[in-house]
Structures are given as structure tokens and as C-alpha cells.
Amino acid sequence: MPNDVVELFVQRLDTSEMLRVKGREAWTLSCLLETGQSGIIPLERPAPRWSAYVHSLRKRGLVIDTIDEPHAGPYSGTHGRYILRTPLRVLKATSAGEKRRAA
């Protein structure tokens, strides 16, 4: 999937429910789908409000784990790795370029 996804239409494989996700939530879900079981940390795909996007997806019923991982350096501590656990099938992904061309 391209990194400029602005809309996703997906089907949950556990319940057959269809979901349409737009905007940054679609981009976030696309990143989670692309990385699979290895998950993603926000430093790998910077965006202003990862935790808010993940929260919105969780409110839609998707199971997304947050794994705390330690990191070193002058500001050592932990960061979260997000892993999508809900099995999904992408039915349609719309990129920003496709959306502009259709307008």
C-alpha cells in the first residue's frame, strides 16, 4: 500500500464487519497493516498524533496492542510499539493522488 493512503475500506476477518476509515486514521491503519506482527513505533513513520489515531481506531473496535520498549540515549526511557491484532482484508485503498484526480 502507498504511504499516502487517505481512505481505506476493510473487512474484519473475525466478524465480517466492513469499516471505512478516512484521513490520518486510514494512514495509520495502512502503516499498521504494512508492518504486520512486527508493529511500528512512531519514530519510524513520524506524524503529529499517533496515539490519538490509534485511540480512534480502537474506538472503532480494532484491537491494537501497545508494547513498551526501552531505549537508551540521553533521554532514555520507553517508547510504544503499536501492533494491529484484528485480522483485516483491505478491499480498497485510496491514495491522496487518486483522490485529487477524482475531484
Backbone atoms as SQL, in Angstrom:
CREATE TABLE atoms (id INTEGER PRIMARY KEY, chain TEXT, resi INTEGER, resn TEXT, atom TEXT, x REAL, y REAL, z REAL);
INSERT INTO atoms VALUES
  (1, 'A', 1, 'MET', 'N', 0.833, -1.183, 0.000),
  (2, 'A', 1, 'MET', 'CA', 0.000, 0.000, 0.000),
  (3, 'A', 1, 'MET', 'C', 0.880, 1.251, 0.000),
  (4, 'A', 2, 'PRO', 'N', 0.471, 2.281, -0.719),
  (5, 'A', 2, 'PRO', 'CA', 1.257, 3.507, -0.715),
  (6, 'A', 2, 'PRO', 'C', 1.193, 4.198, 0.655),
  (7, 'A', 3, 'ASN', 'N', 2.213, 5.018, 0.943),
  (8, 'A', 3, 'ASN', 'CA', 2.263, 5.705, 2.230),
  (9, 'A', 3, 'ASN', 'C', 1.367, 6.931, 2.294),
  (10, 'A', 4, 'ASP', 'N', 0.706, 7.282, 1.196),
  (11, 'A', 4, 'ASP', 'CA', -0.165, 8.456, 1.205),
  (12, 'A', 4, 'ASP', 'C', -1.651, 8.061, 1.193),
  (13, 'A', 5, 'VAL', 'N', -1.971, 6.964, 1.871),
  (14, 'A', 5, 'VAL', 'CA', -3.352, 6.470, 1.934),
  (15, 'A', 5, 'VAL', 'C', -4.218, 7.482, 2.693),
  (16, 'A', 6, 'VAL', 'N', -5.343, 7.852, 2.096),
  (17, 'A', 6, 'VAL', 'CA', -6.272, 8.780, 2.746),
  (18, 'A', 6, 'VAL', 'C', -7.632, 8.140, 3.025),
  (19, 'A', 7, 'GLU', 'N', -7.857, 6.958, 2.458),
  (20, 'A', 7, 'GLU', 'CA', -9.110, 6.256, 2.720),
  (21, 'A', 7, 'GLU', 'C', -8.898, 4.755, 2.554),
  (22, 'A', 8, 'LEU', 'N', -9.436, 3.989, 3.493),
  (23, 'A', 8, 'LEU', 'CA', -9.368, 2.529, 3.437),
  (24, 'A', 8, 'LEU', 'C', -10.754, 1.953, 3.655),
  (25, 'A', 9, 'PHE', 'N', -11.074, 0.951, 2.873),
  (26, 'A', 9, 'PHE', 'CA', -12.290, 0.173, 3.074),
  (27, 'A', 9, 'PHE', 'C', -11.806, -1.239, 3.374),
  (28, 'A', 10, 'VAL', 'N', -12.089, -1.713, 4.590),
  (29, 'A', 10, 'VAL', 'CA', -11.572, -3.008, 5.042),
  (30, 'A', 10, 'VAL', 'C', -12.693, -3.875, 5.583),
  (31, 'A', 11, 'GLN', 'N', -12.419, -5.169, 5.610),
  (32, 'A', 11, 'GLN', 'CA', -13.343, -6.132, 6.208),
  (33, 'A', 11, 'GLN', 'C', -12.619, -6.848, 7.335),
  (34, 'A', 12, 'ARG', 'N', -13.270, -6.888, 8.491),
  (35, 'A', 12, 'ARG', 'CA', -12.727, -7.664, 9.607),
  (36, 'A', 12, 'ARG', 'C', -12.916, -9.139, 9.287),
  (37, 'A', 13, 'LEU', 'N', -11.869, -9.913, 9.412),
  (38, 'A', 13, 'LEU', 'CA', -11.967, -11.338, 9.113),
  (39, 'A', 13, 'LEU', 'C', -12.563, -12.127, 10.269),
  (40, 'A', 14, 'ASP', 'N', -12.573, -11.540, 11.480),
  (41, 'A', 14, 'ASP', 'CA', -13.138, -12.240, 12.633),
  (42, 'A', 14, 'ASP', 'C', -14.647, -12.059, 12.748),
  (43, 'A', 15, 'THR', 'N', -15.193, -10.948, 12.239),
  (44, 'A', 15, 'THR', 'CA', -16.632, -10.679, 12.371),
  (45, 'A', 15, 'THR', 'C', -17.315, -10.403, 11.040),
  (46, 'A', 16, 'SER', 'N', -16.569, -10.249, 9.964),
  (47, 'A', 16, 'SER', 'CA', -17.051, -9.881, 8.626),
  (48, 'A', 16, 'SER', 'C', -17.550, -8.437, 8.548),
  (49, 'A', 17, 'GLU', 'N', -17.394, -7.664, 9.613),
  (50, 'A', 17, 'GLU', 'CA', -17.806, -6.259, 9.616),
  (51, 'A', 17, 'GLU', 'C', -16.968, -5.475, 8.617),
  (52, 'A', 18, 'MET', 'N', -17.622, -4.540, 7.916),
  (53, 'A', 18, 'MET', 'CA', -16.941, -3.661, 6.967),
  (54, 'A', 18, 'MET', 'C', -16.699, -2.319, 7.651),
  (55, 'A', 19, 'LEU', 'N', -15.520, -1.763, 7.434),
  (56, 'A', 19, 'LEU', 'CA', -15.173, -0.470, 8.014),
  (57, 'A', 19, 'LEU', 'C', -14.606, 0.436, 6.932),
  (58, 'A', 20, 'ARG', 'N', -15.045, 1.688, 6.938),
  (59, 'A', 20, 'ARG', 'CA', -14.461, 2.705, 6.068),
  (60, 'A', 20, 'ARG', 'C', -13.737, 3.682, 6.984),
  (61, 'A', 21, 'VAL', 'N', -12.447, 3.865, 6.741),
  (62, 'A', 21, 'VAL', 'CA', -11.605, 4.715, 7.579),
  (63, 'A', 21, 'VAL', 'C', -11.000, 5.780, 6.677),
  (64, 'A', 22, 'LYS', 'N', -11.016, 7.034, 7.153),
  (65, 'A', 22, 'LYS', 'CA', -10.527, 8.144, 6.329),
  (66, 'A', 22, 'LYS', 'C', -9.452, 8.940, 7.052),
  (67, 'A', 23, 'GLY', 'N', -8.733, 9.732, 6.279),
  (68, 'A', 23, 'GLY', 'CA', -7.769, 10.676, 6.827),
  (69, 'A', 23, 'GLY', 'C', -6.585, 10.006, 7.498),
  (70, 'A', 24, 'ARG', 'N', -6.140, 10.637, 8.588),
  (71, 'A', 24, 'ARG', 'CA', -4.976, 10.130, 9.315),
  (72, 'A', 24, 'ARG', 'C', -5.223, 8.752, 9.909),
  (73, 'A', 25, 'GLU', 'N', -6.468, 8.452, 10.254),
  (74, 'A', 25, 'GLU', 'CA', -6.763, 7.107, 10.766),
  (75, 'A', 25, 'GLU', 'C', -6.524, 6.066, 9.675),
  (76, 'A', 26, 'ALA', 'N', -6.869, 6.407, 8.420),
  (77, 'A', 26, 'ALA', 'CA', -6.610, 5.494, 7.305),
  (78, 'A', 26, 'ALA', 'C', -5.106, 5.318, 7.100),
  (79, 'A', 27, 'TRP', 'N', -4.367, 6.410, 7.162),
  (80, 'A', 27, 'TRP', 'CA', -2.914, 6.349, 7.018),
  (81, 'A', 27, 'TRP', 'C', -2.304, 5.479, 8.119),
  (82, 'A', 28, 'THR', 'N', -2.755, 5.686, 9.356),
  (83, 'A', 28, 'THR', 'CA', -2.253, 4.916, 10.491),
  (84, 'A', 28, 'THR', 'C', -2.552, 3.432, 10.314),
  (85, 'A', 29, 'LEU', 'N', -3.787, 3.120, 9.950),
  (86, 'A', 29, 'LEU', 'CA', -4.167, 1.725, 9.746),
  (87, 'A', 29, 'LEU', 'C', -3.354, 1.103, 8.611),
  (88, 'A', 30, 'SER', 'N', -3.110, 1.867, 7.564),
  (89, 'A', 30, 'SER', 'CA', -2.282, 1.381, 6.459),
  (90, 'A', 30, 'SER', 'C', -0.872, 1.043, 6.944),
  (91, 'A', 31, 'CYS', 'N', -0.302, 1.904, 7.780),
  (92, 'A', 31, 'CYS', 'CA', 1.035, 1.647, 8.341),
  (93, 'A', 31, 'CYS', 'C', 1.021, 0.386, 9.196),
  (94, 'A', 32, 'LEU', 'N', -0.009, 0.228, 10.018),
  (95, 'A', 32, 'LEU', 'CA', -0.112, -0.955, 10.875),
  (96, 'A', 32, 'LEU', 'C', -0.259, -2.225, 10.040),
  (97, 'A', 33, 'LEU', 'N', -1.045, -2.168, 8.994),
  (98, 'A', 33, 'LEU', 'CA', -1.218, -3.330, 8.112),
  (99, 'A', 33, 'LEU', 'C', 0.094, -3.672, 7.402),
  (100, 'A', 34, 'GLU', 'N', 0.794, -2.653, 6.965),
  (101, 'A', 34, 'GLU', 'CA', 2.041, -2.856, 6.230),
  (102, 'A', 34, 'GLU', 'C', 3.116, -3.507, 7.099),
  (103, 'A', 35, 'THR', 'N', 3.181, -3.133, 8.369),
  (104, 'A', 35, 'THR', 'CA', 4.234, -3.656, 9.241),
  (105, 'A', 35, 'THR', 'C', 3.865, -4.993, 9.878),
  (106, 'A', 36, 'GLY', 'N', 2.589, -5.360, 9.855),
  (107, 'A', 36, 'GLY', 'CA', 2.173, -6.670, 10.348),
  (108, 'A', 36, 'GLY', 'C', 2.492, -6.902, 11.805),
  (109, 'A', 37, 'GLN', 'N', 2.915, -8.123, 12.112),
  (110, 'A', 37, 'GLN', 'CA', 3.152, -8.522, 13.502),
  (111, 'A', 37, 'GLN', 'C', 4.407, -7.900, 14.111),
  (112, 'A', 38, 'SER', 'N', 5.260, -7.295, 13.302),
  (113, 'A', 38, 'SER', 'CA', 6.428, -6.611, 13.879),
  (114, 'A', 38, 'SER', 'C', 6.033, -5.269, 14.466),
  (115, 'A', 39, 'GLY', 'N', 4.912, -4.723, 14.017),
  (116, 'A', 39, 'GLY', 'CA', 4.425, -3.467, 14.565),
  (117, 'A', 39, 'GLY', 'C', 5.246, -2.273, 14.121),
  (118, 'A', 40, 'ILE', 'N', 4.934, -1.141, 14.723),
  (119, 'A', 40, 'ILE', 'CA', 5.581, 0.104, 14.318),
  (120, 'A', 40, 'ILE', 'C', 5.704, 1.032, 15.511),
  (121, 'A', 41, 'ILE', 'N', 6.798, 1.785, 15.534),
  (122, 'A', 41, 'ILE', 'CA', 6.936, 2.848, 16.525),
  (123, 'A', 41, 'ILE', 'C', 6.800, 4.174, 15.771),
  (124, 'A', 42, 'PRO', 'N', 6.232, 5.179, 16.388),
  (125, 'A', 42, 'PRO', 'CA', 6.013, 6.453, 15.694),
  (126, 'A', 42, 'PRO', 'C', 7.278, 7.078, 15.098),
  (127, 'A', 43, 'LEU', 'N', 8.450, 6.793, 15.647),
  (128, 'A', 43, 'LEU', 'CA', 9.684, 7.338, 15.074),
  (129, 'A', 43, 'LEU', 'C', 9.939, 6.808, 13.666),
  (130, 'A', 44, 'GLU', 'N', 9.395, 5.635, 13.350),
  (131, 'A', 44, 'GLU', 'CA', 9.594, 5.048, 12.017),
  (132, 'A', 44, 'GLU', 'C', 8.737, 5.725, 10.953),
  (133, 'A', 45, 'ARG', 'N', 7.611, 6.256, 11.347),
  (134, 'A', 45, 'ARG', 'CA', 6.700, 6.971, 10.445),
  (135, 'A', 45, 'ARG', 'C', 6.170, 8.197, 11.191),
  (136, 'A', 46, 'PRO', 'N', 6.947, 9.250, 11.270),
  (137, 'A', 46, 'PRO', 'CA', 6.539, 10.406, 12.073),
  (138, 'A', 46, 'PRO', 'C', 5.203, 11.006, 11.632),
  (139, 'A', 47, 'ALA', 'N', 4.413, 11.332, 12.610),
  (140, 'A', 47, 'ALA', 'CA', 3.134, 12.005, 12.422),
  (141, 'A', 47, 'ALA', 'C', 2.821, 12.704, 13.744),
  (142, 'A', 48, 'PRO', 'N', 2.059, 13.769, 13.710),
  (143, 'A', 48, 'PRO', 'CA', 1.878, 14.563, 14.918),
  (144, 'A', 48, 'PRO', 'C', 1.171, 13.870, 16.079),
  (145, 'A', 49, 'ARG', 'N', 0.226, 12.972, 15.830),
  (146, 'A', 49, 'ARG', 'CA', -0.595, 12.473, 16.930),
  (147, 'A', 49, 'ARG', 'C', -0.887, 10.983, 16.827),
  (148, 'A', 50, 'TRP', 'N', 0.139, 10.171, 16.753),
  (149, 'A', 50, 'TRP', 'CA', -0.035, 8.723, 16.623),
  (150, 'A', 50, 'TRP', 'C', -0.993, 8.164, 17.658),
  (151, 'A', 51, 'SER', 'N', -0.800, 8.533, 18.922),
  (152, 'A', 51, 'SER', 'CA', -1.630, 7.955, 19.982),
  (153, 'A', 51, 'SER', 'C', -3.106, 8.294, 19.776),
  (154, 'A', 52, 'ALA', 'N', -3.396, 9.469, 19.264),
  (155, 'A', 52, 'ALA', 'CA', -4.790, 9.850, 19.005),
  (156, 'A', 52, 'ALA', 'C', -5.383, 9.024, 17.862),
  (157, 'A', 53, 'TYR', 'N', -4.586, 8.791, 16.827),
  (158, 'A', 53, 'TYR', 'CA', -5.075, 7.990, 15.691),
  (159, 'A', 53, 'TYR', 'C', -5.338, 6.551, 16.127),
  (160, 'A', 54, 'VAL', 'N', -4.420, 6.006, 16.929),
  (161, 'A', 54, 'VAL', 'CA', -4.591, 4.640, 17.429),
  (162, 'A', 54, 'VAL', 'C', -5.828, 4.577, 18.332),
  (163, 'A', 55, 'HIS', 'N', -6.002, 5.582, 19.164),
  (164, 'A', 55, 'HIS', 'CA', -7.179, 5.635, 20.050),
  (165, 'A', 55, 'HIS', 'C', -8.475, 5.621, 19.227),
  (166, 'A', 56, 'SER', 'N', -8.523, 6.399, 18.165),
  (167, 'A', 56, 'SER', 'CA', -9.715, 6.434, 17.295),
  (168, 'A', 56, 'SER', 'C', -9.995, 5.075, 16.672),
  (169, 'A', 57, 'LEU', 'N', -8.939, 4.394, 16.232),
  (170, 'A', 57, 'LEU', 'CA', -9.116, 3.063, 15.643),
  (171, 'A', 57, 'LEU', 'C', -9.595, 2.063, 16.684),
  (172, 'A', 58, 'ARG', 'N', -9.092, 2.177, 17.901),
  (173, 'A', 58, 'ARG', 'CA', -9.566, 1.304, 18.983),
  (174, 'A', 58, 'ARG', 'C', -11.034, 1.559, 19.279),
  (175, 'A', 59, 'LYS', 'N', -11.457, 2.801, 19.224),
  (176, 'A', 59, 'LYS', 'CA', -12.874, 3.123, 19.454),
  (177, 'A', 59, 'LYS', 'C', -13.764, 2.512, 18.381),
  (178, 'A', 60, 'ARG', 'N', -13.202, 2.255, 17.208),
  (179, 'A', 60, 'ARG', 'CA', -13.943, 1.596, 16.113),
  (180, 'A', 60, 'ARG', 'C', -13.976, 0.084, 16.299),
  (181, 'A', 61, 'GLY', 'N', -13.318, -0.415, 17.367),
  (182, 'A', 61, 'GLY', 'CA', -13.368, -1.833, 17.675),
  (183, 'A', 61, 'GLY', 'C', -12.144, -2.629, 17.285),
  (184, 'A', 62, 'LEU', 'N', -11.130, -1.976, 16.721),
  (185, 'A', 62, 'LEU', 'CA', -9.927, -2.700, 16.325),
  (186, 'A', 62, 'LEU', 'C', -9.026, -2.919, 17.539),
  (187, 'A', 63, 'VAL', 'N', -8.436, -4.097, 17.603),
  (188, 'A', 63, 'VAL', 'CA', -7.524, -4.418, 18.695),
  (189, 'A', 63, 'VAL', 'C', -6.115, -4.046, 18.251),
  (190, 'A', 64, 'ILE', 'N', -5.520, -3.091, 18.973),
  (191, 'A', 64, 'ILE', 'CA', -4.164, -2.644, 18.693),
  (192, 'A', 64, 'ILE', 'C', -3.417, -2.662, 20.022),
  (193, 'A', 65, 'ASP', 'N', -2.399, -3.511, 20.095),
  (194, 'A', 65, 'ASP', 'CA', -1.589, -3.595, 21.312),
  (195, 'A', 65, 'ASP', 'C', -0.550, -2.488, 21.322),
  (196, 'A', 66, 'THR', 'N', -0.200, -2.052, 22.518),
  (197, 'A', 66, 'THR', 'CA', 0.928, -1.155, 22.710),
  (198, 'A', 66, 'THR', 'C', 1.948, -1.900, 23.571),
  (199, 'A', 67, 'ILE', 'N', 3.119, -2.145, 23.005),
  (200, 'A', 67, 'ILE', 'CA', 4.198, -2.824, 23.701),
  (201, 'A', 67, 'ILE', 'C', 5.227, -1.762, 24.100),
  (202, 'A', 68, 'ASP', 'N', 5.510, -1.653, 25.400),
  (203, 'A', 68, 'ASP', 'CA', 6.530, -0.714, 25.861),
  (204, 'A', 68, 'ASP', 'C', 7.908, -1.307, 25.630),
  (205, 'A', 69, 'GLU', 'N', 8.763, -0.533, 24.970),
  (206, 'A', 69, 'GLU', 'CA', 10.134, -0.963, 24.682),
  (207, 'A', 69, 'GLU', 'C', 11.107, 0.064, 25.246),
  (208, 'A', 70, 'PRO', 'N', 12.184, -0.405, 25.856),
  (209, 'A', 70, 'PRO', 'CA', 13.169, 0.542, 26.382),
  (210, 'A', 70, 'PRO', 'C', 14.034, 1.117, 25.263),
  (211, 'A', 71, 'HIS', 'N', 14.499, 2.329, 25.471),
  (212, 'A', 71, 'HIS', 'CA', 15.502, 2.906, 24.579),
  (213, 'A', 71, 'HIS', 'C', 16.531, 3.657, 25.415),
  (214, 'A', 72, 'ALA', 'N', 17.746, 3.709, 24.870),
  (215, 'A', 72, 'ALA', 'CA', 18.868, 4.330, 25.575),
  (216, 'A', 72, 'ALA', 'C', 19.075, 5.751, 25.064),
  (217, 'A', 73, 'GLY', 'N', 20.158, 6.329, 25.459),
  (218, 'A', 73, 'GLY', 'CA', 20.494, 7.668, 25.000),
  (219, 'A', 73, 'GLY', 'C', 20.338, 8.678, 26.119),
  (220, 'A', 74, 'PRO', 'N', 20.557, 9.946, 25.800),
  (221, 'A', 74, 'PRO', 'CA', 20.488, 10.977, 26.831),
  (222, 'A', 74, 'PRO', 'C', 19.091, 11.120, 27.446),
  (223, 'A', 75, 'TYR', 'N', 18.085, 10.742, 26.735),
  (224, 'A', 75, 'TYR', 'CA', 16.704, 10.784, 27.237),
  (225, 'A', 75, 'TYR', 'C', 16.129, 9.382, 27.266),
  (226, 'A', 76, 'SER', 'N', 16.861, 8.473, 27.905),
  (227, 'A', 76, 'SER', 'CA', 16.452, 7.071, 27.920),
  (228, 'A', 76, 'SER', 'C', 15.101, 6.912, 28.610),
  (229, 'A', 77, 'GLY', 'N', 14.433, 5.870, 28.253),
  (230, 'A', 77, 'GLY', 'CA', 13.114, 5.581, 28.801),
  (231, 'A', 77, 'GLY', 'C', 12.461, 4.481, 27.997),
  (232, 'A', 78, 'THR', 'N', 11.182, 4.636, 27.715),
  (233, 'A', 78, 'THR', 'CA', 10.471, 3.653, 26.901),
  (234, 'A', 78, 'THR', 'C', 9.690, 4.372, 25.805),
  (235, 'A', 79, 'HIS', 'N', 9.412, 3.628, 24.764),
  (236, 'A', 79, 'HIS', 'CA', 8.516, 4.099, 23.708),
  (237, 'A', 79, 'HIS', 'C', 7.525, 2.973, 23.417),
  (238, 'A', 80, 'GLY', 'N', 6.421, 3.308, 22.797),
  (239, 'A', 80, 'GLY', 'CA', 5.416, 2.307, 22.487),
  (240, 'A', 80, 'GLY', 'C', 5.537, 1.790, 21.068),
  (241, 'A', 81, 'ARG', 'N', 5.360, 0.492, 20.902),
  (242, 'A', 81, 'ARG', 'CA', 5.272, -0.138, 19.588),
  (243, 'A', 81, 'ARG', 'C', 3.839, -0.587, 19.414),
  (244, 'A', 82, 'TYR', 'N', 3.194, -0.125, 18.350),
  (245, 'A', 82, 'TYR', 'CA', 1.804, -0.473, 18.085),
  (246, 'A', 82, 'TYR', 'C', 1.740, -1.675, 17.152),
  (247, 'A', 83, 'ILE', 'N', 0.902, -2.641, 17.521),
  (248, 'A', 83, 'ILE', 'CA', 0.732, -3.852, 16.712),
  (249, 'A', 83, 'ILE', 'C', -0.764, -4.107, 16.528),
  (250, 'A', 84, 'LEU', 'N', -1.192, -4.151, 15.279),
  (251, 'A', 84, 'LEU', 'CA', -2.587, -4.452, 14.960),
  (252, 'A', 84, 'LEU', 'C', -2.831, -5.939, 15.162),
  (253, 'A', 85, 'ARG', 'N', -3.813, -6.285, 15.969),
  (254, 'A', 85, 'ARG', 'CA', -4.130, -7.691, 16.238),
  (255, 'A', 85, 'ARG', 'C', -5.416, -8.147, 15.537),
  (256, 'A', 86, 'THR', 'N', -6.265, -7.216, 15.138),
  (257, 'A', 86, 'THR', 'CA', -7.506, -7.580, 14.452),
  (258, 'A', 86, 'THR', 'C', -7.190, -7.964, 13.007),
  (259, 'A', 87, 'PRO', 'N', -7.580, -9.163, 12.580),
  (260, 'A', 87, 'PRO', 'CA', -7.309, -9.557, 11.197),
  (261, 'A', 87, 'PRO', 'C', -8.228, -8.799, 10.234),
  (262, 'A', 88, 'LEU', 'N', -7.611, -8.191, 9.220),
  (263, 'A', 88, 'LEU', 'CA', -8.356, -7.375, 8.254),
  (264, 'A', 88, 'LEU', 'C', -8.002, -7.762, 6.827),
  (265, 'A', 89, 'ARG', 'N', -8.954, -7.554, 5.935),
  (266, 'A', 89, 'ARG', 'CA', -8.717, -7.675, 4.495),
  (267, 'A', 89, 'ARG', 'C', -8.983, -6.300, 3.890),
  (268, 'A', 90, 'VAL', 'N', -8.008, -5.779, 3.167),
  (269, 'A', 90, 'VAL', 'CA', -8.188, -4.487, 2.511),
  (270, 'A', 90, 'VAL', 'C', -8.985, -4.707, 1.233),
  (271, 'A', 91, 'LEU', 'N', -10.133, -4.048, 1.159),
  (272, 'A', 91, 'LEU', 'CA', -10.968, -4.145, -0.034),
  (273, 'A', 91, 'LEU', 'C', -10.661, -3.019, -1.016),
  (274, 'A', 92, 'LYS', 'N', -10.324, -1.837, -0.453),
  (275, 'A', 92, 'LYS', 'CA', -9.959, -0.712, -1.314),
  (276, 'A', 92, 'LYS', 'C', -9.119, 0.265, -0.515),
  (277, 'A', 93, 'ALA', 'N', -8.029, 0.710, -1.134),
  (278, 'A', 93, 'ALA', 'CA', -7.163, 1.751, -0.562),
  (279, 'A', 93, 'ALA', 'C', -7.106, 2.895, -1.557),
  (280, 'A', 94, 'THR', 'N', -7.359, 4.096, -1.069),
  (281, 'A', 94, 'THR', 'CA', -7.329, 5.281, -1.918),
  (282, 'A', 94, 'THR', 'C', -6.186, 6.184, -1.481),
  (283, 'A', 95, 'SER', 'N', -5.318, 6.533, -2.428),
  (284, 'A', 95, 'SER', 'CA', -4.191, 7.415, -2.116),
  (285, 'A', 95, 'SER', 'C', -4.621, 8.868, -2.301),
  (286, 'A', 96, 'ALA', 'N', -3.804, 9.777, -1.797),
  (287, 'A', 96, 'ALA', 'CA', -4.093, 11.199, -1.931),
  (288, 'A', 96, 'ALA', 'C', -4.138, 11.593, -3.407),
  (289, 'A', 97, 'GLY', 'N', -3.218, 11.056, -4.198),
  (290, 'A', 97, 'GLY', 'CA', -3.194, 11.359, -5.629),
  (291, 'A', 97, 'GLY', 'C', -4.451, 10.899, -6.350),
  (292, 'A', 98, 'GLU', 'N', -4.929, 9.728, -6.030),
  (293, 'A', 98, 'GLU', 'CA', -6.171, 9.234, -6.639),
  (294, 'A', 98, 'GLU', 'C', -7.362, 10.106, -6.259),
  (295, 'A', 99, 'LYS', 'N', -7.380, 10.545, -5.004),
  (296, 'A', 99, 'LYS', 'CA', -8.471, 11.396, -4.521),
  (297, 'A', 99, 'LYS', 'C', -8.475, 12.724, -5.268),
  (298, 'A', 100, 'ARG', 'N', -7.279, 13.305, -5.492),
  (299, 'A', 100, 'ARG', 'CA', -7.190, 14.579, -6.226),
  (300, 'A', 100, 'ARG', 'C', -7.643, 14.417, -7.666),
  (301, 'A', 101, 'ARG', 'N', -7.232, 13.327, -8.317),
  (302, 'A', 101, 'ARG', 'CA', -7.618, 13.097, -9.705),
  (303, 'A', 101, 'ARG', 'C', -9.118, 12.910, -9.866),
  (304, 'A', 102, 'ALA', 'N', -9.752, 12.318, -8.867),
  (305, 'A', 102, 'ALA', 'CA', -11.188, 12.060, -8.937),
  (306, 'A', 102, 'ALA', 'C', -12.011, 13.328, -8.708),
  (307, 'A', 103, 'ALA', 'N', -11.398, 14.317, -8.077),
  (308, 'A', 103, 'ALA', 'CA', -12.139, 15.559, -7.749),
  (309, 'A', 103, 'ALA', 'C', -12.306, 16.460, -8.947);
